[in-house]
Every structure is written in structure tokens, then in C-alpha cells.
Amino acid sequence: MLRHMPQVINTQVPAEIRLVAAVSRLLDFHQSRSSGSSITVPEVPDTAGRNLFLAVGVLQTLGRVEIEQGQLRISLKALATELQSEAGEVSIDELSYCVASLAMPREIRYGLMAGTGEITFAHTSDTTALVVFDQSLHQVALTENARLLLRVGSLKESWLYSDVDAQRLLKAIERGQFEDVPRFCREMVRDLAGKARQIADATERPTLVDLRDALISDGAKISETLHEASQLVLSAMSLLFSEQTEDAFTLWRATRGITYELGNLQAEIEIVLQSTESLSRRFVKFVKDAQRAQTVRAPVMRLLDMARSLTARPDGVAAQLDSAMSDVLPWMPNVQWSSISGHSAKCFGR
């Protein structure tokens, strides 16, 4: 059973919890009924931490099962067994309540700017449920909403690219689930393109110093992940060209009336491989350029040191500077360069 634990302060907040925390105030404001000066914060029950811990564990476990076995529904009993590695021992009643809650849709209202400049309002509930729960059979599976949540949450741990996506592609080919291959490939290419854009932003925009520093510090891990992803995509490509896969695809195509050929899937995977290798090269160049920029720093010269150095020169430069001081400091017409050390304290607060 999950037990209540004493409260501790943890500065290393998990990525998925940060995601929940980031949207929490949006939901609170979404539910507010007035626009007055009084802002309320919902009261948090003692069971909140336990509930969220269990819910996240359920989603992560279902995501892991999908990678290993494909998109299918599993029983609550099997889920409880799989969940032990994420959340420890959980009773069926507790798990059933959690899953039923995650499967319950809720209404979200939002506004859209129309082409005429007017705001139109709409609502959705289909995009809120995180699992599909068949209460008669006690079986559960992830929804697309939950898969998106897990995908976004994983971006923090593996910023650039998660090799889990490549594993999912490889597993789909191994299981003969060829209908999933184009969708997986396009999701991966879209993700890679977005990350390439972020690398460009981190390079071109000095204000993104936090992102740039994070990429440099995690450079070894990110490079390793990209390499592993490339190897997995290569494995998927080799598997797709195998005789066994060709026979399985021919049978699958005949039973489903599909019009495209195996070559179409090969072309999709080829694009993924090219995108992954291109991003890997771009990231390596980014890290090298960033490290080189860090090692080359402009020399620092203190004002007073420069003043004393010029004053001590025997070639008459000090006299020329004295005559120029009236233009540099017009509000102090009698100041001389040789006395800059005394006046700099007044001018620069030193």
C-alpha cells in the first residue's frame, strides 16, 4: 500500500510534476468566477501528493507497457503488478479509483480569435481524459492525451531527442503493426525539426543563456542519446528490408486493402534517419562553438590601472590627455588627467 510520508523539501522537482505545476494556475484562473481583487488558491488536501504520485505512476507504467507490447488494454491486476516498480504495492480498489478518475472527462472552455477580429468561445472535454477504462472488463489503456503528456514530460530528461521514440518504431515493425510506422516517423521528424530550431535560437539569441548552458552541461548525455537513436533507426531500417518483414507486410497489406508499398515505409524511415544524423551533427557543432566562445574572453582592464599607466609614460602622452580632459569632462574644467585617480572615485562611486 502507498503510505503517507513526512513532508520534505526537494529542489529537484521531476519534469512531469513541473509540467503539472506550470499549468495549475491556469486551471485555477480558468475556474475563477470573478475578476475582483480577491485571488484565491484552492486548498490542497493531505492526500494530494499520494494521489498525484499514483496517477503519474499509472501513466508511466502504461507508457512502458505500450513500448513493450504495443497499444492494447491491460487488466487492472496486470497493471498493479507492473506498477510495483513505479509506486510500490497498490490495492485494486485504490488503483480502480485512480484509473476511473483519470478516465473521467472534464470541460475546458477557451477562446479563439476569429478572422474578423472577434473572439469566439468554445469548449472541449474529449481532450481531457488520460486513460480509457472499461469497467465491465476492468481493462485500461492510454489515450492520445496521455501519450502527449508523457512525451512532453520526457523532453526535460532527454532534451533533444528520446530514443524511446525510436524503440517504439522498432517494436512496431517487429510486431507487424505497419499502420503505426508512418505516424511514428512523422512525429519523430516533427520533434527533431523543433529541436533543431531550438539549437538555432540558442546560438543566435544571447538572451537564451540558460538553455545554452543546459545544452553544454548535458552535451555528453544528449550526444549519446542521439547516437543511440540513430542506431535504433538503422536497426529499424535493416529489419524493414529483411525477408521476414517483407512477407509479413505482404500479408498485412492483403488483409487490410492498403494501397501503399513497403517502399513507402522505407522512405519514411530514411527521412527519420537523415533528420537524426543532421541534428546530431548540428548539435556537435553547437557544443564546439559554445565551448570555444567560453574559452576566448576579452581582456579586462581597470580604469585606474589604465590611467596610472598612461600618466607614467615618458613620451608626453599625459600632457596631451590633460588638454583633452575639458572635452571629456566639461563639467569639471580644471581637472587634469594626472589627477583622474582622485576624481574617478567621485565620478564612478569608487
SVG drawing of the C-alpha trace seen along z (x, -y; Angstrom):
<svg xmlns="http://www.w3.org/2000/svg" viewBox="-19 -75 79 89">
<polyline fill="none" stroke="black" stroke-width="0.4" points="0.0,0.0 1.1,-3.6 1.7,-5.2 1.8,-8.9 5.4,-10.1 6.6,-13.1 6.9,-16.3 10.4,-17.1 11.7,-20.0 13.0,-18.7 14.6,-21.2 14.9,-18.6 11.3,-18.5 10.6,-15.8 9.9,-17.0 6.3,-15.7 5.5,-17.4 6.9,-20.7 4.6,-20.3 1.6,-19.9 2.7,-22.8 3.2,-25.0 -0.5,-24.7 -2.0,-24.6 -2.5,-28.3 -4.0,-28.4 -6.6,-25.9 -7.2,-27.8 -7.8,-31.0 -10.0,-29.0 -12.2,-28.1 -12.4,-31.6 -15.8,-33.2 -14.9,-36.9 -12.4,-39.5 -12.2,-41.3 -9.1,-42.0 -9.5,-38.8 -7.4,-35.9 -8.0,-32.5 -5.9,-29.4 -7.7,-26.1 -7.0,-24.2 -4.7,-21.2 -5.8,-18.1 -3.4,-15.8 -3.9,-13.1 -2.8,-15.3 0.8,-14.1 -0.2,-10.5 -2.9,-10.9 -0.6,-12.6 2.2,-10.1 -0.1,-7.2 -1.6,-8.9 1.8,-9.7 3.0,-6.1 0.0,-4.7 0.6,-6.8 4.3,-6.0 3.7,-2.3 1.1,-2.2 3.5,-4.0 6.2,-1.4 3.8,1.4 2.9,-0.1 6.5,-0.3 7.0,3.4 3.7,4.8 2.0,2.3 -1.2,0.3 -3.6,2.6 -5.7,2.7 -4.4,4.5 -6.2,5.6 -6.1,3.8 -4.5,6.8 -1.7,6.8 -1.3,3.0 -1.0,3.4 1.8,5.9 3.6,3.7 3.1,0.7 5.2,2.1 8.4,0.8 6.9,-2.8 4.8,-3.1 5.2,0.0 2.3,2.2 -1.2,0.8 -4.6,2.3 -7.0,3.0 -9.6,0.7 -7.2,-2.2 -6.0,-1.6 -9.5,-1.3 -10.5,-4.7 -7.4,-6.3 -8.0,-4.9 -11.7,-5.9 -10.7,-9.4 -8.2,-9.7 -10.8,-8.3 -13.4,-10.9 -13.6,-13.8 -14.0,-17.4 -15.0,-20.5 -12.3,-23.1 -13.5,-26.4 -11.3,-28.6 -11.4,-31.5 -10.2,-31.8 -9.5,-35.0 -11.6,-34.8 -10.6,-36.2 -12.9,-39.2 -11.1,-40.2 -13.8,-39.0 -13.2,-36.4 -15.3,-33.2 -15.6,-30.8 -15.6,-27.1 -15.2,-24.1 -13.7,-20.6 -13.9,-17.6 -12.7,-14.9 -9.1,-16.0 -9.0,-15.8 -9.3,-12.0 -5.9,-10.4 -7.0,-6.7 -9.7,-4.6 -11.2,-2.4 -13.6,0.5 -15.2,1.0 -17.0,4.2 -13.8,5.9 -11.6,4.0 -9.2,3.1 -7.3,-0.2 -5.2,-1.8 -3.7,-5.3 -5.4,-7.9 -3.6,-10.2 -3.8,-12.9 -1.8,-10.9 0.8,-9.9 1.2,-13.6 1.7,-14.4 4.3,-11.7 6.1,-12.9 6.2,-16.5 7.3,-15.4 10.2,-13.3 11.6,-16.3 13.2,-17.6 15.1,-14.4 16.2,-13.9 16.0,-17.4 16.9,-16.9 15.5,-13.5 14.3,-10.5 15.4,-7.1 12.2,-5.7 10.5,-7.0 13.0,-5.1 12.4,-2.0 8.6,-2.4 9.3,-2.5 11.4,0.7 8.8,2.5 6.0,1.6 8.0,3.2 8.8,6.3 5.1,6.8 4.0,6.2 2.0,3.0 2.8,1.3 -0.1,-1.1 1.8,-2.9 5.1,-3.3 4.1,-6.5 2.7,-8.2 5.7,-7.4 8.1,-8.6 6.3,-11.9 6.1,-12.6 9.8,-12.0 10.7,-14.2 8.5,-17.0 10.2,-16.7 13.6,-16.7 12.8,-19.8 11.6,-21.6 14.8,-20.8 16.9,-21.9 15.1,-25.3 15.8,-25.5 19.5,-24.9 19.4,-27.7 17.7,-30.0 20.2,-29.2 23.0,-30.1 21.5,-33.3 19.8,-34.8 22.1,-35.8 19.1,-36.0 18.7,-32.2 21.8,-31.8 20.0,-29.3 19.1,-27.0 22.6,-27.3 24.3,-26.5 22.0,-23.5 22.8,-22.1 26.5,-22.4 26.4,-20.8 24.3,-17.9 26.2,-17.7 27.7,-14.2 24.3,-12.7 22.5,-14.3 25.1,-13.2 24.9,-9.6 21.1,-9.7 21.3,-10.9 23.8,-8.2 21.6,-5.5 18.5,-6.9 20.4,-6.7 21.5,-3.1 17.9,-2.2 16.6,-3.8 19.3,-1.9 18.1,1.3 14.5,0.5 15.7,-0.1 17.6,3.2 14.6,5.0 12.3,3.4 14.5,4.7 14.5,8.3 12.7,11.1 10.6,11.9 9.3,8.3 8.6,8.3 6.4,11.4 4.6,10.0 3.9,6.8 2.6,8.5 0.1,10.5 -0.8,7.4 -1.3,5.3 -3.5,8.0 -5.8,8.4 -6.3,4.6 -6.6,3.5 -3.7,1.0 -2.6,-0.8 0.9,-1.8 4.0,0.4 6.8,1.3 9.0,-1.2 6.8,-4.0 7.6,-2.9 11.3,-2.6 11.2,-6.2 9.6,-7.4 12.3,-5.8 15.0,-7.1 13.8,-10.7 13.9,-10.0 17.5,-8.7 18.6,-11.7 17.0,-14.1 18.5,-12.4 22.0,-12.4 21.7,-16.0 20.6,-17.1 23.4,-15.1 26.0,-17.0 24.4,-20.3 24.4,-19.7 28.1,-18.7 28.9,-21.9 26.9,-23.9 28.7,-22.5 32.1,-23.0 31.3,-26.6 29.8,-27.3 32.8,-25.9 35.2,-27.8 33.3,-31.0 33.6,-30.3 37.4,-29.9 38.0,-33.1 37.3,-36.0 38.1,-39.7 40.9,-41.1 39.7,-43.1 41.5,-46.5 40.6,-48.5 40.1,-52.3 42.5,-53.4 45.3,-51.0 44.9,-52.4 45.1,-56.0 48.2,-55.3 49.9,-53.5 49.3,-56.4 50.4,-59.0 53.7,-57.2 54.6,-57.2 57.6,-59.4 56.6,-60.4 54.3,-63.3 51.0,-61.5 50.0,-62.7 50.2,-66.3 48.0,-65.7 45.5,-63.9 45.4,-66.9 44.5,-69.2 41.7,-66.8 40.1,-66.4 38.0,-69.6 36.2,-67.8 35.8,-64.5 34.6,-66.1 33.2,-69.6 31.5,-69.9 35.0,-69.8 37.1,-72.3 40.1,-72.3 40.6,-68.5 43.8,-67.0 44.4,-63.5 47.1,-63.1 44.5,-63.5 42.0,-61.1 42.5,-58.6 41.1,-61.1 38.2,-62.3 37.2,-58.8 36.1,-58.0 33.7,-60.9 32.6,-60.2 32.2,-56.4 31.4,-55.9 34.7,-54.2"/>
</svg>
